[in-house]
Amino acid sequence: MTLKELQNQISALPPTEKAAIIQNLTQTTSIGAKGITKTSGVCGGEACIAGTRIAVWLLIEACRLGITEAQLLQDYPHINAADLVNAWAYADAHPEEIEAAINTNEVA
């Protein structure tokens, strides 16, 4: 199979399957949590998808409430599956930070 053929097959997949492929590739290539930024004055300095005001804790909480990755990609069309993979990797690496942010924002 050529790279072009593989790209065509991946392009035809639904968003959730594309996200699964990206997650697998990210884990096997150790990309880590690139694409996550913390900027003073933006979303209270919380970890966000780079170039957005979408906080990682918000995505984690949405998933806990039953929102699927496919729905997140539809709800936030300016992010992609790689952004979600990066958010999950960041949350896995910083669970206490994410829990604290969720707890703080539940009170607000």
Biopython code that builds the backbone (N, CA, C, O; Angstrom):
import numpy as np
from Bio.PDB.StructureBuilder import StructureBuilder

atoms = [
    (1, "MET", "N", (0.851, -1.173, 0.000)),
    (1, "MET", "CA", (0.000, 0.000, 0.000)),
    (1, "MET", "C", (0.897, 1.236, 0.000)),
    (1, "MET", "O", (1.892, 1.292, 0.722)),
    (2, "THR", "N", (0.541, 2.207, -0.803)),
    (2, "THR", "CA", (1.311, 3.451, -0.860)),
    (2, "THR", "C", (0.803, 4.433, 0.193)),
    (2, "THR", "O", (-0.287, 4.270, 0.742)),
    (3, "LEU", "N", (1.604, 5.443, 0.460)),
    (3, "LEU", "CA", (1.199, 6.473, 1.420)),
    (3, "LEU", "C", (-0.062, 7.173, 0.941)),
    (3, "LEU", "O", (-0.948, 7.462, 1.745)),
    (4, "LYS", "N", (-0.157, 7.448, -0.338)),
    (4, "LYS", "CA", (-1.337, 8.117, -0.893)),
    (4, "LYS", "C", (-2.585, 7.263, -0.691)),
    (4, "LYS", "O", (-3.638, 7.788, -0.328)),
    (5, "GLU", "N", (-2.483, 5.961, -0.919)),
    (5, "GLU", "CA", (-3.626, 5.068, -0.716)),
    (5, "GLU", "C", (-4.047, 5.063, 0.753)),
    (5, "GLU", "O", (-5.237, 5.082, 1.066)),
    (6, "LEU", "N", (-3.069, 5.038, 1.641)),
    (6, "LEU", "CA", (-3.363, 5.061, 3.067)),
    (6, "LEU", "C", (-4.042, 6.376, 3.452)),
    (6, "LEU", "O", (-5.013, 6.376, 4.209)),
    (7, "GLN", "N", (-3.540, 7.483, 2.937)),
    (7, "GLN", "CA", (-4.149, 8.786, 3.211)),
    (7, "GLN", "C", (-5.597, 8.826, 2.736)),
    (7, "GLN", "O", (-6.460, 9.363, 3.431)),
    (8, "ASN", "N", (-5.869, 8.271, 1.580)),
    (8, "ASN", "CA", (-7.234, 8.234, 1.049)),
    (8, "ASN", "C", (-8.148, 7.398, 1.944)),
    (8, "ASN", "O", (-9.291, 7.781, 2.195)),
    (9, "GLN", "N", (-7.654, 6.269, 2.421)),
    (9, "GLN", "CA", (-8.459, 5.422, 3.295)),
    (9, "GLN", "C", (-8.730, 6.121, 4.626)),
    (9, "GLN", "O", (-9.845, 6.064, 5.145)),
    (10, "ILE", "N", (-7.719, 6.774, 5.172)),
    (10, "ILE", "CA", (-7.904, 7.483, 6.442)),
    (10, "ILE", "C", (-8.885, 8.640, 6.265)),
    (10, "ILE", "O", (-9.718, 8.878, 7.139)),
    (11, "SER", "N", (-8.798, 9.347, 5.168)),
    (11, "SER", "CA", (-9.702, 10.473, 4.903)),
    (11, "SER", "C", (-11.161, 10.034, 4.871)),
    (11, "SER", "O", (-12.051, 10.815, 5.208)),
    (12, "ALA", "N", (-11.411, 8.803, 4.472)),
    (12, "ALA", "CA", (-12.779, 8.301, 4.356)),
    (12, "ALA", "C", (-13.357, 7.834, 5.704)),
    (12, "ALA", "O", (-14.550, 7.544, 5.792)),
    (13, "LEU", "N", (-12.535, 7.762, 6.735)),
    (13, "LEU", "CA", (-13.005, 7.276, 8.036)),
    (13, "LEU", "C", (-13.813, 8.336, 8.774)),
    (13, "LEU", "O", (-13.632, 9.531, 8.542)),
    (14, "PRO", "N", (-14.704, 7.899, 9.663)),
    (14, "PRO", "CA", (-15.430, 8.851, 10.516)),
    (14, "PRO", "C", (-14.458, 9.478, 11.531)),
    (14, "PRO", "O", (-13.408, 8.902, 11.814)),
    (15, "PRO", "N", (-14.802, 10.651, 12.076)),
    (15, "PRO", "CA", (-13.907, 11.358, 12.998)),
    (15, "PRO", "C", (-13.429, 10.531, 14.192)),
    (15, "PRO", "O", (-12.278, 10.664, 14.608)),
    (16, "THR", "N", (-14.287, 9.686, 14.742)),
    (16, "THR", "CA", (-13.868, 8.911, 15.915)),
    (16, "THR", "C", (-12.764, 7.916, 15.563)),
    (16, "THR", "O", (-11.846, 7.702, 16.355)),
    (17, "GLU", "N", (-12.848, 7.314, 14.391)),
    (17, "GLU", "CA", (-11.814, 6.363, 13.981)),
    (17, "GLU", "C", (-10.519, 7.092, 13.643)),
    (17, "GLU", "O", (-9.431, 6.585, 13.914)),
    (18, "LYS", "N", (-10.634, 8.286, 13.049)),
    (18, "LYS", "CA", (-9.437, 9.094, 12.799)),
    (18, "LYS", "C", (-8.769, 9.451, 14.121)),
    (18, "LYS", "O", (-7.545, 9.398, 14.239)),
    (19, "ALA", "N", (-9.579, 9.817, 15.118)),
    (19, "ALA", "CA", (-9.036, 10.166, 16.432)),
    (19, "ALA", "C", (-8.311, 8.971, 17.049)),
    (19, "ALA", "O", (-7.255, 9.133, 17.662)),
    (20, "ALA", "N", (-8.872, 7.778, 16.890)),
    (20, "ALA", "CA", (-8.238, 6.579, 17.435)),
    (20, "ALA", "C", (-6.899, 6.320, 16.762)),
    (20, "ALA", "O", (-5.939, 5.923, 17.423)),
    (21, "ILE", "N", (-6.829, 6.538, 15.469)),
    (21, "ILE", "CA", (-5.564, 6.352, 14.739)),
    (21, "ILE", "C", (-4.531, 7.359, 15.229)),
    (21, "ILE", "O", (-3.377, 7.006, 15.475)),
    (22, "ILE", "N", (-4.950, 8.609, 15.370)),
    (22, "ILE", "CA", (-4.022, 9.638, 15.830)),
    (22, "ILE", "C", (-3.549, 9.334, 17.240)),
    (22, "ILE", "O", (-2.369, 9.497, 17.550)),
    (23, "GLN", "N", (-4.464, 8.894, 18.097)),
    (23, "GLN", "CA", (-4.081, 8.559, 19.463)),
    (23, "GLN", "C", (-3.056, 7.437, 19.463)),
    (23, "GLN", "O", (-2.065, 7.506, 20.190)),
    (24, "ASN", "N", (-3.277, 6.415, 18.667)),
    (24, "ASN", "CA", (-2.342, 5.299, 18.585)),
    (24, "ASN", "C", (-0.985, 5.765, 18.077)),
    (24, "ASN", "O", (0.047, 5.392, 18.634)),
    (25, "LEU", "N", (-0.978, 6.564, 17.039)),
    (25, "LEU", "CA", (0.283, 7.066, 16.498)),
    (25, "LEU", "C", (1.004, 7.947, 17.507)),
    (25, "LEU", "O", (2.226, 7.878, 17.638)),
    (26, "THR", "N", (0.257, 8.759, 18.207)),
    (26, "THR", "CA", (0.855, 9.632, 19.216)),
    (26, "THR", "C", (1.509, 8.812, 20.315)),
    (26, "THR", "O", (2.623, 9.118, 20.742)),
    (27, "GLN", "N", (0.829, 7.781, 20.772)),
    (27, "GLN", "CA", (1.380, 6.947, 21.835)),
    (27, "GLN", "C", (2.617, 6.196, 21.371)),
    (27, "GLN", "O", (3.571, 6.049, 22.135)),
    (28, "THR", "N", (2.615, 5.725, 20.144)),
    (28, "THR", "CA", (3.738, 4.923, 19.671)),
    (28, "THR", "C", (4.925, 5.769, 19.239)),
    (28, "THR", "O", (6.039, 5.257, 19.123)),
    (29, "THR", "N", (4.703, 7.053, 18.999)),
    (29, "THR", "CA", (5.823, 7.918, 18.617)),
    (29, "THR", "C", (6.231, 8.862, 19.735)),
    (29, "THR", "O", (7.143, 9.671, 19.560)),
    (30, "SER", "N", (5.561, 8.770, 20.891)),
    (30, "SER", "CA", (5.893, 9.574, 22.067)),
    (30, "SER", "C", (5.898, 11.072, 21.796)),
    (30, "SER", "O", (6.816, 11.777, 22.215)),
    (31, "ILE", "N", (4.898, 11.551, 21.109)),
    (31, "ILE", "CA", (4.796, 12.982, 20.846)),
    (31, "ILE", "C", (4.527, 13.726, 22.143)),
    (31, "ILE", "O", (5.009, 14.845, 22.320)),
    (32, "GLY", "N", (3.774, 13.134, 23.043)),
    (32, "GLY", "CA", (3.487, 13.785, 24.310)),
    (32, "GLY", "C", (2.353, 14.772, 24.191)),
    (32, "GLY", "O", (1.437, 14.582, 23.391)),
    (33, "ALA", "N", (2.409, 15.839, 24.991)),
    (33, "ALA", "CA", (1.316, 16.804, 25.052)),
    (33, "ALA", "C", (1.675, 18.104, 24.356)),
    (33, "ALA", "O", (1.439, 19.182, 24.902)),
    (34, "LYS", "N", (2.228, 18.026, 23.188)),
    (34, "LYS", "CA", (2.476, 19.235, 22.409)),
    (34, "LYS", "C", (1.137, 19.862, 22.059)),
    (34, "LYS", "O", (0.106, 19.189, 22.038)),
    (35, "GLY", "N", (1.166, 21.135, 21.792)),
    (35, "GLY", "CA", (-0.067, 21.788, 21.395)),
    (35, "GLY", "C", (-0.925, 22.229, 22.564)),
    (35, "GLY", "O", (-2.053, 22.683, 22.371)),
    (36, "ILE", "N", (-0.403, 22.102, 23.774)),
    (36, "ILE", "CA", (-1.108, 22.564, 24.971)),
    (36, "ILE", "C", (-0.305, 23.729, 25.528)),
    (36, "ILE", "O", (0.907, 23.628, 25.715)),
    (37, "THR", "N", (-0.993, 24.834, 25.792)),
    (37, "THR", "CA", (-0.309, 26.006, 26.320)),
    (37, "THR", "C", (-0.989, 26.502, 27.581)),
    (37, "THR", "O", (-2.176, 26.268, 27.806)),
    (38, "LYS", "N", (-0.215, 27.186, 28.388)),
    (38, "LYS", "CA", (-0.722, 27.864, 29.580)),
    (38, "LYS", "C", (-0.242, 29.306, 29.470)),
    (38, "LYS", "O", (0.959, 29.577, 29.501)),
    (39, "THR", "N", (-1.190, 30.221, 29.342)),
    (39, "THR", "CA", (-0.859, 31.623, 29.152)),
    (39, "THR", "C", (-1.513, 32.451, 30.247)),
    (39, "THR", "O", (-2.728, 32.398, 30.441)),
    (40, "SER", "N", (-0.704, 33.205, 30.951)),
    (40, "SER", "CA", (-1.236, 34.082, 31.990)),
    (40, "SER", "C", (-2.255, 35.029, 31.366)),
    (40, "SER", "O", (-1.993, 35.635, 30.327)),
    (41, "GLY", "N", (-3.404, 35.154, 31.997)),
    (41, "GLY", "CA", (-4.446, 36.039, 31.489)),
    (41, "GLY", "C", (-5.388, 35.399, 30.482)),
    (41, "GLY", "O", (-6.361, 36.025, 30.062)),
    (42, "VAL", "N", (-5.115, 34.171, 30.091)),
    (42, "VAL", "CA", (-5.999, 33.451, 29.166)),
    (42, "VAL", "C", (-6.592, 32.274, 29.923)),
    (42, "VAL", "O", (-5.867, 31.374, 30.348)),
    (43, "CYS", "N", (-7.893, 32.278, 30.088)),
    (43, "CYS", "CA", (-8.592, 31.207, 30.809)),
    (43, "CYS", "C", (-7.981, 30.962, 32.185)),
    (43, "CYS", "O", (-7.844, 29.818, 32.617)),
    (44, "GLY", "N", (-7.621, 32.031, 32.860)),
    (44, "GLY", "CA", (-7.069, 31.904, 34.199)),
    (44, "GLY", "C", (-5.734, 31.181, 34.258)),
    (44, "GLY", "O", (-5.349, 30.670, 35.309)),
    (45, "GLY", "N", (-5.031, 31.134, 33.142)),
    (45, "GLY", "CA", (-3.742, 30.451, 33.105)),
    (45, "GLY", "C", (-3.851, 28.941, 33.022)),
    (45, "GLY", "O", (-2.852, 28.235, 33.155)),
    (46, "GLU", "N", (-5.075, 28.438, 32.800)),
    (46, "GLU", "CA", (-5.289, 26.987, 32.694)),
    (46, "GLU", "C", (-4.678, 26.445, 31.400)),
    (46, "GLU", "O", (-4.492, 27.186, 30.435)),
    (47, "ALA", "N", (-4.370, 25.150, 31.390)),
    (47, "ALA", "CA", (-3.865, 24.480, 30.197)),
    (47, "ALA", "C", (-4.966, 24.462, 29.131)),
    (47, "ALA", "O", (-6.082, 24.012, 29.391)),
    (48, "CYS", "N", (-4.643, 24.951, 27.939)),
    (48, "CYS", "CA", (-5.606, 25.046, 26.832)),
    (48, "CYS", "C", (-5.011, 24.466, 25.563)),
    (48, "CYS", "O", (-3.794, 24.333, 25.433)),
    (49, "ILE", "N", (-5.882, 24.124, 24.635)),
    (49, "ILE", "CA", (-5.444, 23.774, 23.289)),
    (49, "ILE", "C", (-4.763, 25.028, 22.727)),
    (49, "ILE", "O", (-5.334, 26.118, 22.772)),
    (50, "ALA", "N", (-3.568, 24.878, 22.211)),
    (50, "ALA", "CA", (-2.806, 26.021, 21.704)),
    (50, "ALA", "C", (-3.616, 26.819, 20.692)),
    (50, "ALA", "O", (-4.256, 26.258, 19.802)),
    (51, "GLY", "N", (-3.575, 28.131, 20.844)),
    (51, "GLY", "CA", (-4.267, 29.011, 19.915)),
    (51, "GLY", "C", (-5.752, 29.126, 20.143)),
    (51, "GLY", "O", (-6.459, 29.737, 19.342)),
    (52, "THR", "N", (-6.244, 28.540, 21.242)),
    (52, "THR", "CA", (-7.677, 28.601, 21.549)),
    (52, "THR", "C", (-7.850, 28.969, 23.016)),
    (52, "THR", "O", (-6.879, 29.128, 23.755)),
    (53, "ARG", "N", (-9.091, 29.099, 23.411)),
    (53, "ARG", "CA", (-9.434, 29.279, 24.822)),
    (53, "ARG", "C", (-10.193, 28.046, 25.319)),
    (53, "ARG", "O", (-11.032, 28.139, 26.215)),
    (54, "ILE", "N", (-9.888, 26.911, 24.732)),
    (54, "ILE", "CA", (-10.530, 25.659, 25.125)),
    (54, "ILE", "C", (-9.629, 24.956, 26.131)),
    (54, "ILE", "O", (-8.569, 24.434, 25.785)),
    (55, "ALA", "N", (-10.075, 24.955, 27.383)),
    (55, "ALA", "CA", (-9.284, 24.382, 28.468)),
    (55, "ALA", "C", (-9.324, 22.858, 28.435)),
    (55, "ALA", "O", (-10.341, 22.249, 28.105)),
    (56, "VAL", "N", (-8.196, 22.266, 28.784)),
    (56, "VAL", "CA", (-8.112, 20.808, 28.842)),
    (56, "VAL", "C", (-9.122, 20.264, 29.846)),
    (56, "VAL", "O", (-9.789, 19.267, 29.569)),
    (57, "TRP", "N", (-9.244, 20.905, 31.010)),
    (57, "TRP", "CA", (-10.186, 20.412, 32.023)),
    (57, "TRP", "C", (-11.610, 20.383, 31.476)),
    (57, "TRP", "O", (-12.387, 19.489, 31.814)),
    (58, "LEU", "N", (-11.958, 21.363, 30.627)),
    (58, "LEU", "CA", (-13.298, 21.429, 30.056)),
    (58, "LEU", "C", (-13.571, 20.211, 29.168)),
    (58, "LEU", "O", (-14.660, 19.639, 29.200)),
    (59, "LEU", "N", (-12.574, 19.829, 28.382)),
    (59, "LEU", "CA", (-12.721, 18.658, 27.510)),
    (59, "LEU", "C", (-12.834, 17.374, 28.334)),
    (59, "LEU", "O", (-13.628, 16.490, 28.014)),
    (60, "ILE", "N", (-12.036, 17.282, 29.391)),
    (60, "ILE", "CA", (-12.097, 16.105, 30.267)),
    (60, "ILE", "C", (-13.471, 16.011, 30.922)),
    (60, "ILE", "O", (-14.077, 14.940, 30.954)),
    (61, "GLU", "N", (-13.953, 17.123, 31.439)),
    (61, "GLU", "CA", (-15.270, 17.138, 32.089)),
    (61, "GLU", "C", (-16.370, 16.796, 31.087)),
    (61, "GLU", "O", (-17.313, 16.080, 31.425)),
    (62, "ALA", "N", (-16.259, 17.299, 29.860)),
    (62, "ALA", "CA", (-17.258, 16.991, 28.837)),
    (62, "ALA", "C", (-17.313, 15.478, 28.580)),
    (62, "ALA", "O", (-18.395, 14.904, 28.463)),
    (63, "CYS", "N", (-16.160, 14.852, 28.495)),
    (63, "CYS", "CA", (-16.130, 13.401, 28.277)),
    (63, "CYS", "C", (-16.736, 12.652, 29.452)),
    (63, "CYS", "O", (-17.428, 11.651, 29.264)),
    (64, "ARG", "N", (-16.481, 13.128, 30.654)),
    (64, "ARG", "CA", (-17.070, 12.495, 31.846)),
    (64, "ARG", "C", (-18.588, 12.600, 31.833)),
    (64, "ARG", "O", (-19.285, 11.751, 32.388)),
    (65, "LEU", "N", (-19.088, 13.642, 31.199)),
    (65, "LEU", "CA", (-20.540, 13.834, 31.111)),
    (65, "LEU", "C", (-21.155, 13.081, 29.937)),
    (65, "LEU", "O", (-22.361, 13.162, 29.701)),
    (66, "GLY", "N", (-20.314, 12.344, 29.197)),
    (66, "GLY", "CA", (-20.824, 11.505, 28.123)),
    (66, "GLY", "C", (-20.701, 12.082, 26.727)),
    (66, "GLY", "O", (-21.191, 11.487, 25.768)),
    (67, "ILE", "N", (-20.066, 13.213, 26.598)),
    (67, "ILE", "CA", (-19.882, 13.797, 25.270)),
    (67, "ILE", "C", (-18.743, 13.051, 24.581)),
    (67, "ILE", "O", (-17.664, 12.893, 25.153)),
    (68, "THR", "N", (-18.982, 12.599, 23.363)),
    (68, "THR", "CA", (-17.987, 11.809, 22.629)),
    (68, "THR", "C", (-16.947, 12.717, 21.972)),
    (68, "THR", "O", (-17.149, 13.922, 21.824)),
    (69, "GLU", "N", (-15.837, 12.104, 21.587)),
    (69, "GLU", "CA", (-14.812, 12.845, 20.861)),
    (69, "GLU", "C", (-15.382, 13.397, 19.550)),
    (69, "GLU", "O", (-15.091, 14.529, 19.166)),
    (70, "ALA", "N", (-16.181, 12.599, 18.882)),
    (70, "ALA", "CA", (-16.789, 13.053, 17.624)),
    (70, "ALA", "C", (-17.646, 14.295, 17.860)),
    (70, "ALA", "O", (-17.617, 15.231, 17.061)),
    (71, "GLN", "N", (-18.406, 14.306, 18.950)),
    (71, "GLN", "CA", (-19.242, 15.463, 19.261)),
    (71, "GLN", "C", (-18.384, 16.680, 19.612)),
    (71, "GLN", "O", (-18.706, 17.801, 19.220)),
    (72, "LEU", "N", (-17.295, 16.460, 20.349)),
    (72, "LEU", "CA", (-16.392, 17.570, 20.663)),
    (72, "LEU", "C", (-15.828, 18.187, 19.384)),
    (72, "LEU", "O", (-15.726, 19.408, 19.263)),
    (73, "LEU", "N", (-15.466, 17.334, 18.441)),
    (73, "LEU", "CA", (-14.922, 17.841, 17.172)),
    (73, "LEU", "C", (-15.977, 18.612, 16.388)),
    (73, "LEU", "O", (-15.647, 19.559, 15.674)),
    (74, "GLN", "N", (-17.231, 18.218, 16.511)),
    (74, "GLN", "CA", (-18.309, 18.968, 15.862)),
    (74, "GLN", "C", (-18.591, 20.266, 16.600)),
    (74, "GLN", "O", (-18.816, 21.302, 15.975)),
    (75, "ASP", "N", (-18.581, 20.215, 17.929)),
    (75, "ASP", "CA", (-18.876, 21.395, 18.738)),
    (75, "ASP", "C", (-17.770, 22.446, 18.653)),
    (75, "ASP", "O", (-18.037, 23.643, 18.751)),
    (76, "TYR", "N", (-16.543, 21.998, 18.471)),
    (76, "TYR", "CA", (-15.388, 22.890, 18.379)),
    (76, "TYR", "C", (-14.693, 22.644, 17.032)),
    (76, "TYR", "O", (-13.648, 21.994, 16.993)),
    (77, "PRO", "N", (-15.253, 23.150, 15.940)),
    (77, "PRO", "CA", (-14.722, 22.833, 14.614)),
    (77, "PRO", "C", (-13.310, 23.364, 14.345)),
    (77, "PRO", "O", (-12.669, 22.952, 13.378)),
    (78, "HIS", "N", (-12.829, 24.265, 15.184)),
    (78, "HIS", "CA", (-11.484, 24.805, 14.978)),
    (78, "HIS", "C", (-10.406, 23.969, 15.674)),
    (78, "HIS", "O", (-9.230, 24.331, 15.635)),
    (79, "ILE", "N", (-10.792, 22.848, 16.314)),
    (79, "ILE", "CA", (-9.796, 21.909, 16.819)),
    (79, "ILE", "C", (-9.913, 20.613, 16.035)),
    (79, "ILE", "O", (-10.896, 20.387, 15.329)),
    (80, "ASN", "N", (-8.905, 19.767, 16.165)),
    (80, "ASN", "CA", (-8.917, 18.503, 15.431)),
    (80, "ASN", "C", (-8.595, 17.348, 16.371)),
    (80, "ASN", "O", (-8.354, 17.547, 17.561)),
    (81, "ALA", "N", (-8.596, 16.157, 15.826)),
    (81, "ALA", "CA", (-8.382, 14.957, 16.633)),
    (81, "ALA", "C", (-7.021, 14.976, 17.327)),
    (81, "ALA", "O", (-6.898, 14.500, 18.456)),
    (82, "ALA", "N", (-6.008, 15.517, 16.670)),
    (82, "ALA", "CA", (-4.682, 15.605, 17.293)),
    (82, "ALA", "C", (-4.734, 16.495, 18.531)),
    (82, "ALA", "O", (-4.054, 16.221, 19.520)),
    (83, "ASP", "N", (-5.539, 17.561, 18.484)),
    (83, "ASP", "CA", (-5.689, 18.423, 19.656)),
    (83, "ASP", "C", (-6.284, 17.643, 20.827)),
    (83, "ASP", "O", (-5.860, 17.812, 21.970)),
    (84, "LEU", "N", (-7.262, 16.794, 20.540)),
    (84, "LEU", "CA", (-7.856, 15.980, 21.596)),
    (84, "LEU", "C", (-6.838, 14.998, 22.161)),
    (84, "LEU", "O", (-6.757, 14.816, 23.376)),
    (85, "VAL", "N", (-6.070, 14.372, 21.298)),
    (85, "VAL", "CA", (-5.041, 13.432, 21.759)),
    (85, "VAL", "C", (-4.056, 14.165, 22.672)),
    (85, "VAL", "O", (-3.657, 13.641, 23.712)),
    (86, "ASN", "N", (-3.672, 15.368, 22.279)),
    (86, "ASN", "CA", (-2.751, 16.154, 23.100)),
    (86, "ASN", "C", (-3.383, 16.516, 24.441)),
    (86, "ASN", "O", (-2.712, 16.498, 25.473)),
    (87, "ALA", "N", (-4.671, 16.845, 24.423)),
    (87, "ALA", "CA", (-5.366, 17.167, 25.667)),
    (87, "ALA", "C", (-5.411, 15.951, 26.584)),
    (87, "ALA", "O", (-5.175, 16.077, 27.786)),
    (88, "TRP", "N", (-5.709, 14.781, 26.037)),
    (88, "TRP", "CA", (-5.767, 13.557, 26.852)),
    (88, "TRP", "C", (-4.390, 13.256, 27.430)),
    (88, "TRP", "O", (-4.275, 12.885, 28.598)),
    (89, "ALA", "N", (-3.347, 13.413, 26.622)),
    (89, "ALA", "CA", (-1.980, 13.155, 27.102)),
    (89, "ALA", "C", (-1.617, 14.125, 28.227)),
    (89, "ALA", "O", (-1.009, 13.728, 29.221)),
    (90, "TYR", "N", (-1.992, 15.393, 28.068)),
    (90, "TYR", "CA", (-1.710, 16.382, 29.110)),
    (90, "TYR", "C", (-2.463, 16.016, 30.391)),
    (90, "TYR", "O", (-1.891, 16.045, 31.481)),
    (91, "ALA", "N", (-3.723, 15.678, 30.260)),
    (91, "ALA", "CA", (-4.524, 15.327, 31.435)),
    (91, "ALA", "C", (-3.954, 14.092, 32.138)),
    (91, "ALA", "O", (-3.933, 14.031, 33.367)),
    (92, "ASP", "N", (-3.494, 13.117, 31.364)),
    (92, "ASP", "CA", (-2.891, 11.919, 31.961)),
    (92, "ASP", "C", (-1.620, 12.270, 32.726)),
    (92, "ASP", "O", (-1.336, 11.675, 33.766)),
    (93, "ALA", "N", (-0.856, 13.228, 32.216)),
    (93, "ALA", "CA", (0.403, 13.618, 32.846)),
    (93, "ALA", "C", (0.206, 14.547, 34.041)),
    (93, "ALA", "O", (1.087, 14.646, 34.895)),
    (94, "HIS", "N", (-0.949, 15.234, 34.113)),
    (94, "HIS", "CA", (-1.204, 16.222, 35.167)),
    (94, "HIS", "C", (-2.588, 16.027, 35.799)),
    (94, "HIS", "O", (-3.398, 16.953, 35.799)),
    (95, "PRO", "N", (-2.864, 14.844, 36.332)),
    (95, "PRO", "CA", (-4.222, 14.578, 36.829)),
    (95, "PRO", "C", (-4.653, 15.487, 37.983)),
    (95, "PRO", "O", (-5.813, 15.893, 38.043)),
    (96, "GLU", "N", (-3.740, 15.810, 38.894)),
    (96, "GLU", "CA", (-4.125, 16.666, 40.023)),
    (96, "GLU", "C", (-4.483, 18.067, 39.560)),
    (96, "GLU", "O", (-5.439, 18.666, 40.052)),
    (97, "GLU", "N", (-3.719, 18.584, 38.618)),
    (97, "GLU", "CA", (-4.013, 19.915, 38.072)),
    (97, "GLU", "C", (-5.394, 19.944, 37.420)),
    (97, "GLU", "O", (-6.162, 20.885, 37.617)),
    (98, "ILE", "N", (-5.699, 18.918, 36.652)),
    (98, "ILE", "CA", (-6.981, 18.863, 35.951)),
    (98, "ILE", "C", (-8.127, 18.732, 36.955)),
    (98, "ILE", "O", (-9.149, 19.404, 36.817)),
    (99, "GLU", "N", (-7.964, 17.870, 37.964)),
    (99, "GLU", "CA", (-9.018, 17.704, 38.982)),
    (99, "GLU", "C", (-9.250, 19.003, 39.736)),
    (99, "GLU", "O", (-10.393, 19.367, 40.013)),
    (100, "ALA", "N", (-8.170, 19.706, 40.068)),
    (100, "ALA", "CA", (-8.305, 20.977, 40.771)),
    (100, "ALA", "C", (-9.057, 21.989, 39.923)),
    (100, "ALA", "O", (-9.902, 22.726, 40.432)),
    (101, "ALA", "N", (-8.753, 22.030, 38.626)),
    (101, "ALA", "CA", (-9.436, 22.968, 37.730)),
    (101, "ALA", "C", (-10.912, 22.617, 37.607)),
    (101, "ALA", "O", (-11.761, 23.510, 37.607)),
    (102, "ILE", "N", (-11.226, 21.348, 37.505)),
    (102, "ILE", "CA", (-12.633, 20.923, 37.422)),
    (102, "ILE", "C", (-13.359, 21.317, 38.699)),
    (102, "ILE", "O", (-14.458, 21.870, 38.642)),
    (103, "ASN", "N", (-12.761, 21.041, 39.842)),
    (103, "ASN", "CA", (-13.389, 21.376, 41.114)),
    (103, "ASN", "C", (-13.586, 22.881, 41.256)),
    (103, "ASN", "O", (-14.642, 23.323, 41.707)),
    (104, "THR", "N", (-12.596, 23.664, 40.882)),
    (104, "THR", "CA", (-12.695, 25.121, 40.966)),
    (104, "THR", "C", (-13.821, 25.633, 40.084)),
    (104, "THR", "O", (-14.571, 26.524, 40.483)),
    (105, "ASN", "N", (-13.941, 25.079, 38.898)),
    (105, "ASN", "CA", (-14.946, 25.563, 37.950)),
    (105, "ASN", "C", (-16.333, 25.021, 38.233)),
    (105, "ASN", "O", (-17.312, 25.595, 37.754)),
    (106, "GLU", "N", (-16.462, 23.940, 38.992)),
    (106, "GLU", "CA", (-17.779, 23.457, 39.403)),
    (106, "GLU", "C", (-18.394, 24.438, 40.389)),
    (106, "GLU", "O", (-19.604, 24.663, 40.380)),
    (107, "VAL", "N", (-17.559, 25.017, 41.234)),
    (107, "VAL", "CA", (-18.017, 25.968, 42.245)),
    (107, "VAL", "C", (-18.455, 27.279, 41.600)),
    (107, "VAL", "O", (-19.396, 27.924, 42.061)),
    (108, "ALA", "N", (-17.764, 27.665, 40.532)),
    (108, "ALA", "CA", (-18.023, 28.970, 39.896)),
    (108, "ALA", "C", (-19.361, 29.042, 39.213)),
    (108, "ALA", "O", (-19.707, 30.075, 38.640)),
]
sb = StructureBuilder()
sb.init_structure("model")
sb.init_model(0)
sb.init_chain("A")
sb.init_seg("    ")
for serial, (resi, resn, name, xyz) in enumerate(atoms, 1):
    if name == "N":
        sb.init_residue(resn, " ", resi, " ")
    sb.init_atom(name, np.array(xyz, "f"), 0.0, 1.0, " ", f" {name:<3s}", serial, name[0])
structure = sb.get_structure()
